[in-house]
């Protein structure tokens, strides 16, 4: 049964999609069969894997709104063992359409329930908001990974996110857990970056991954080529970091079984 993990932070520009795409690729490189679900109307995860978001015949929108089965929507990617449920700009209107539907918060969970056995890991790349799309992801997930940028005010908004996770746990998904926070865009040349890491770890003891994702030009460049960092620059610091994060997550999962 595949483990479902939502990657979310309502704050934009924190490396959420970068983490979703490259963590998915790193887990796949470890022999896991991974499904990446892009539920963000910006469809950046879709573009980062070399797929034209405007040319996708079917997308996450069709699954959520029109009840299309996953096997009609999921497609393979250039990364072996990494599949994608692409997003499209149509998702921008899904919040309004979902609002009037029955079981509006649980439509993604219902859609993936019969397909969990086909994957070892299902990652959901959420939009930078706490609307119905993100709530659908949290309702479907077993756990949450929160990317946190190593910059000033990194903790701003995290209390709202943790309250949202608690609300979803109480009312929609009792099994939802916070897997951990992953520090991103870390610039080792600055004292501020290390101060932020220490502050976040102080506020969330035992809930921070050891791996820290560095600020990297290669990580920024890879999406423009439609490639993961493992394909674009496999020996770069970014690629090494995401491999280490994947190993940490695998050990975390195996430690619970």
FIVEXLUM-500546 format. One record per residue (C-alpha): residue in three letters; y, x negated, z; residue number from 1. Coordinates in pm, whole numbers, plus 50000, padded with zeros to 5 digits. Each point is the difference from the previous one (the first is absolute). Layout:
# residues N
{ALA, {Y, X, Z}, NUM}
...
END
This chain:
# residues 257
{UNK, {50000, 50000, 50000}, 1}
{UNK, {50327, 49842, 49886}, 2}
{UNK, {50267, 49925, 50258}, 3}
{UNK, {50336, 50156, 49911}, 4}
{UNK, {50316, 49807, 50087}, 5}
{UNK, {50357, 50119, 49943}, 6}
{UNK, {50256, 49724, 49947}, 7}
{UNK, {50335, 50141, 50102}, 8}
{UNK, {50346, 49935, 50133}, 9}
{UNK, {50283, 50245, 49937}, 10}
{UNK, {50233, 49704, 49965}, 11}
{UNK, {50016, 49881, 49640}, 12}
{UNK, {49982, 49641, 49881}, 13}
{UNK, {49760, 49876, 50266}, 14}
{UNK, {49717, 49888, 49771}, 15}
{UNK, {49795, 50320, 50026}, 16}
{UNK, {49891, 50020, 49637}, 17}
{UNK, {49957, 49623, 49979}, 18}
{UNK, {49766, 50025, 50298}, 19}
{UNK, {49809, 50299, 49862}, 20}
{UNK, {49938, 49839, 49661}, 21}
{UNK, {49920, 49648, 50116}, 22}
{UNK, {49800, 50099, 50305}, 23}
{UNK, {49796, 50224, 49771}, 24}
{UNK, {49941, 49711, 49763}, 25}
{UNK, {49911, 49765, 50286}, 26}
{UNK, {49750, 50246, 50147}, 27}
{UNK, {49848, 50044, 49654}, 28}
{UNK, {49967, 49622, 49969}, 29}
{UNK, {49792, 50009, 50320}, 30}
{UNK, {49751, 50230, 49832}, 31}
{UNK, {50140, 50333, 50118}, 32}
{UNK, {50031, 50290, 49757}, 33}
{UNK, {50360, 50110, 50052}, 34}
{UNK, {50193, 50308, 49890}, 35}
{UNK, {50379, 49976, 50009}, 36}
{UNK, {50171, 50341, 50006}, 37}
{UNK, {50362, 49991, 49889}, 38}
{UNK, {50174, 50299, 50162}, 39}
{UNK, {50355, 49869, 49952}, 40}
{UNK, {50208, 50171, 49726}, 41}
{UNK, {50149, 49661, 49914}, 42}
{UNK, {49647, 49900, 49891}, 43}
{UNK, {50064, 49631, 50067}, 44}
{UNK, {49638, 49932, 50095}, 45}
{UNK, {49894, 50151, 49668}, 46}
{UNK, {50242, 49780, 49805}, 47}
{UNK, {49902, 49695, 50205}, 48}
{UNK, {49645, 50035, 49869}, 49}
{UNK, {50115, 50007, 49638}, 50}
{UNK, {49978, 50376, 49947}, 51}
{UNK, {50286, 50192, 49839}, 52}
{UNK, {50097, 50274, 50245}, 53}
{UNK, {50147, 50206, 49717}, 54}
{UNK, {49684, 49983, 49790}, 55}
{UNK, {49749, 50111, 50264}, 56}
{UNK, {49846, 50327, 49883}, 57}
{UNK, {49890, 50090, 50352}, 58}
{UNK, {50135, 49875, 50331}, 59}
{UNK, {50005, 50061, 50373}, 60}
{UNK, {50226, 50296, 49925}, 61}
{UNK, {49716, 50177, 49818}, 62}
{UNK, {49766, 49939, 50294}, 63}
{UNK, {50243, 50132, 50260}, 64}
{UNK, {50152, 50292, 49811}, 65}
{UNK, {49738, 50103, 49743}, 66}
{UNK, {49679, 49910, 50189}, 67}
{UNK, {49877, 49763, 49730}, 68}
{UNK, {49693, 49806, 50119}, 69}
{UNK, {50038, 49631, 50070}, 70}
{UNK, {49748, 49891, 49739}, 71}
{UNK, {50232, 50140, 49730}, 72}
{UNK, {50300, 49807, 50129}, 73}
{UNK, {49876, 49669, 50143}, 74}
{UNK, {49999, 49710, 49756}, 75}
{UNK, {49892, 49639, 50008}, 76}
{UNK, {50246, 49711, 50014}, 77}
{UNK, {49986, 49640, 49872}, 78}
{UNK, {49893, 49895, 50352}, 79}
{UNK, {49624, 50037, 50033}, 80}
{UNK, {49894, 50251, 50269}, 81}
{UNK, {50356, 50134, 50036}, 82}
{UNK, {50053, 50354, 49870}, 83}
{UNK, {50325, 50194, 49991}, 84}
{UNK, {50108, 50360, 50030}, 85}
{UNK, {50334, 49961, 49821}, 86}
{UNK, {50325, 50167, 50091}, 87}
{UNK, {50251, 50149, 49759}, 88}
{UNK, {50363, 50114, 50026}, 89}
{UNK, {49866, 50358, 50021}, 90}
{UNK, {49928, 49928, 50366}, 91}
{UNK, {50373, 50026, 50067}, 92}
{UNK, {49966, 50379, 49980}, 93}
{UNK, {49676, 50019, 50194}, 94}
{UNK, {50169, 50025, 50340}, 95}
{UNK, {50160, 50330, 49896}, 96}
{UNK, {49685, 50138, 49839}, 97}
{UNK, {49777, 49901, 50292}, 98}
{UNK, {50227, 50175, 50248}, 99}
{UNK, {49880, 50343, 49882}, 100}
{UNK, {49629, 49912, 49982}, 101}
{UNK, {49718, 50073, 50241}, 102}
{UNK, {49883, 49693, 50195}, 103}
{UNK, {50299, 49813, 49864}, 104}
{UNK, {49955, 49703, 50236}, 105}
{UNK, {49627, 49963, 49934}, 106}
{UNK, {49977, 50011, 49623}, 107}
{UNK, {49944, 49626, 49955}, 108}
{UNK, {49736, 49992, 50275}, 109}
{UNK, {49818, 50288, 49834}, 110}
{UNK, {50023, 49828, 49660}, 111}
{UNK, {49852, 49667, 50110}, 112}
{UNK, {49741, 50129, 50247}, 113}
{UNK, {49721, 50024, 49745}, 114}
{UNK, {50075, 49654, 49855}, 115}
{UNK, {50022, 49787, 50314}, 116}
{UNK, {49639, 49888, 49957}, 117}
{UNK, {50086, 49840, 49666}, 118}
{UNK, {50239, 49744, 50153}, 119}
{UNK, {49997, 49752, 50285}, 120}
{UNK, {50375, 50030, 50053}, 121}
{UNK, {50262, 50251, 49887}, 122}
{UNK, {50362, 49884, 50029}, 123}
{UNK, {50290, 50244, 49966}, 124}
{UNK, {50341, 49867, 49896}, 125}
{UNK, {50249, 50244, 50153}, 126}
{UNK, {50361, 50072, 49902}, 127}
{UNK, {50284, 49866, 50219}, 128}
{UNK, {50045, 50331, 50183}, 129}
{UNK, {49822, 50222, 50252}, 130}
{UNK, {49975, 50308, 49776}, 131}
{UNK, {49698, 50204, 49893}, 132}
{UNK, {49857, 49727, 49777}, 133}
{UNK, {49987, 49753, 50288}, 134}
{UNK, {49868, 50269, 50236}, 135}
{UNK, {49721, 50067, 49747}, 136}
{UNK, {49915, 49630, 50007}, 137}
{UNK, {49999, 49988, 50381}, 138}
{UNK, {49786, 50313, 50019}, 139}
{UNK, {49746, 49844, 49762}, 140}
{UNK, {49997, 49656, 50166}, 141}
{UNK, {49783, 49846, 50267}, 142}
{UNK, {50267, 49745, 50082}, 143}
{UNK, {50350, 49881, 49917}, 144}
{UNK, {50132, 49656, 49906}, 145}
{UNK, {50376, 49957, 50037}, 146}
{UNK, {50174, 49718, 49810}, 147}
{UNK, {50303, 49872, 50194}, 148}
{UNK, {50262, 49781, 49835}, 149}
{UNK, {50095, 49685, 50192}, 150}
{UNK, {50371, 50075, 50000}, 151}
{UNK, {50267, 50138, 50231}, 152}
{UNK, {49934, 50358, 50123}, 153}
{UNK, {49632, 49970, 49914}, 154}
{UNK, {49911, 50233, 50287}, 155}
{UNK, {50250, 50264, 49888}, 156}
{UNK, {49814, 50315, 49902}, 157}
{UNK, {49662, 49889, 50134}, 158}
{UNK, {50032, 50231, 50298}, 159}
{UNK, {50046, 50295, 49761}, 160}
{UNK, {49694, 49891, 49802}, 161}
{UNK, {49785, 49966, 50310}, 162}
{UNK, {50113, 50346, 50114}, 163}
{UNK, {49900, 50140, 49661}, 164}
{UNK, {49659, 49835, 50029}, 165}
{UNK, {49961, 50153, 50347}, 166}
{UNK, {50095, 50346, 49868}, 167}
{UNK, {49750, 49974, 49715}, 168}
{UNK, {49735, 49885, 50246}, 169}
{UNK, {50066, 50294, 50232}, 170}
{UNK, {50022, 50275, 49740}, 171}
{UNK, {49826, 49891, 49679}, 172}
{UNK, {49783, 49689, 50036}, 173}
{UNK, {49872, 49922, 50353}, 174}
{UNK, {49821, 49683, 49884}, 175}
{UNK, {50307, 49828, 49853}, 176}
{UNK, {50055, 49650, 50140}, 177}
{UNK, {50266, 49733, 49960}, 178}
{UNK, {49806, 49705, 49855}, 179}
{UNK, {50296, 49770, 50036}, 180}
{UNK, {50333, 49866, 49881}, 181}
{UNK, {50016, 49726, 49741}, 182}
{UNK, {50309, 49780, 49988}, 183}
{UNK, {50131, 49952, 49646}, 184}
{UNK, {50269, 49798, 49818}, 185}
{UNK, {49989, 49728, 50264}, 186}
{UNK, {50232, 49708, 49931}, 187}
{UNK, {49877, 49710, 50213}, 188}
{UNK, {50331, 49816, 49946}, 189}
{UNK, {50193, 50243, 50219}, 190}
{UNK, {49997, 50050, 50376}, 191}
{UNK, {50063, 50371, 49946}, 192}
{UNK, {49662, 50054, 49834}, 193}
{UNK, {49814, 49852, 50296}, 194}
{UNK, {50215, 50198, 50244}, 195}
{UNK, {49912, 50322, 49817}, 196}
{UNK, {49628, 49918, 50012}, 197}
{UNK, {50022, 49938, 50375}, 198}
{UNK, {50198, 50320, 50057}, 199}
{UNK, {49757, 50218, 49805}, 200}
{UNK, {49701, 49846, 50176}, 201}
{UNK, {50169, 50059, 50334}, 202}
{UNK, {50050, 50370, 49922}, 203}
{UNK, {49656, 50046, 49844}, 204}
{UNK, {49762, 49769, 50188}, 205}
{UNK, {49645, 50003, 49860}, 206}
{UNK, {50122, 50196, 49696}, 207}
{UNK, {50125, 49718, 49778}, 208}
{UNK, {49785, 49817, 49749}, 209}
{UNK, {49992, 49623, 50038}, 210}
{UNK, {50060, 49946, 49629}, 211}
{UNK, {50366, 49983, 49901}, 212}
{UNK, {50098, 50060, 49635}, 213}
{UNK, {50257, 49743, 49883}, 214}
{UNK, {50306, 50067, 49789}, 215}
{UNK, {49882, 49883, 49658}, 216}
{UNK, {50146, 49986, 49650}, 217}
{UNK, {49647, 50031, 49859}, 218}
{UNK, {49942, 50324, 50192}, 219}
{UNK, {50325, 50135, 49854}, 220}
{UNK, {49912, 49894, 49646}, 221}
{UNK, {49642, 50126, 49982}, 222}
{UNK, {50079, 50376, 49957}, 223}
{UNK, {50216, 49932, 49694}, 224}
{UNK, {49688, 49863, 49832}, 225}
{UNK, {49785, 50293, 50115}, 226}
{UNK, {49783, 49766, 50205}, 227}
{UNK, {49899, 49957, 50362}, 228}
{UNK, {50095, 49676, 50170}, 229}
{UNK, {49632, 49898, 49990}, 230}
{UNK, {50007, 50012, 49621}, 231}
{UNK, {50356, 49878, 49944}, 232}
{UNK, {50011, 49709, 50246}, 233}
{UNK, {49662, 49974, 50176}, 234}
{UNK, {50088, 49682, 50189}, 235}
{UNK, {50345, 50106, 50115}, 236}
{UNK, {50094, 50052, 50363}, 237}
{UNK, {50017, 50376, 49938}, 238}
{UNK, {49647, 50013, 49860}, 239}
{UNK, {49867, 49795, 50290}, 240}
{UNK, {50174, 50229, 50251}, 241}
{UNK, {49859, 50321, 49852}, 242}
{UNK, {49650, 49852, 49993}, 243}
{UNK, {50038, 49915, 50370}, 244}
{UNK, {50128, 50351, 50074}, 245}
{UNK, {49702, 50150, 49816}, 246}
{UNK, {49762, 49786, 50205}, 247}
{UNK, {50174, 50113, 50320}, 248}
{UNK, {49960, 50364, 49902}, 249}
{UNK, {49634, 49957, 49909}, 250}
{UNK, {49937, 49837, 50338}, 251}
{UNK, {50189, 50284, 50169}, 252}
{UNK, {49784, 50261, 49827}, 253}
{UNK, {49673, 49815, 50059}, 254}
{UNK, {50096, 49956, 50365}, 255}
{UNK, {50008, 50378, 50036}, 256}
{UNK, {49659, 50059, 49841}, 257}
END
